[in-house]
Amino acid sequence: MPGFVGAVKINTIGSSSIFHIGDVYKMEPYTQSKTFAGGGSFNTGNGMQVRLNHAQTTIVDDDKFDQTILR
C-alpha cells in the first residue's frame, strides 16, 4: 500500500546495510568477515590478569573462499 513519507535524515549507512523507502518484495543485507585473534583477545571480566610472555598468532589460510554467500 503506497504511503507518503516526510523528511528523512540519514546519518550513516554501513557497508552491508539497506535503505529503502517504498514498496518492496524482498530485502537481503549480507556480509561476510573473518576474525583472527591471539591468546587472551576475547577475555572479559573484572580484575583480569593475562600474561602471554611470547605469544604469537600464526595464520595459514591456503584456500581462497571459506564460506561464500550465494545470491
Buried (B, 14 or more C-beta within 10 A) or exposed (E): EEEEEEEEEEEEEEEEEEEEEEEEEEEEEEEEEEEEEEEEEEEEEEEEEEEEEEEEEEEEEEEEEEEEEEE
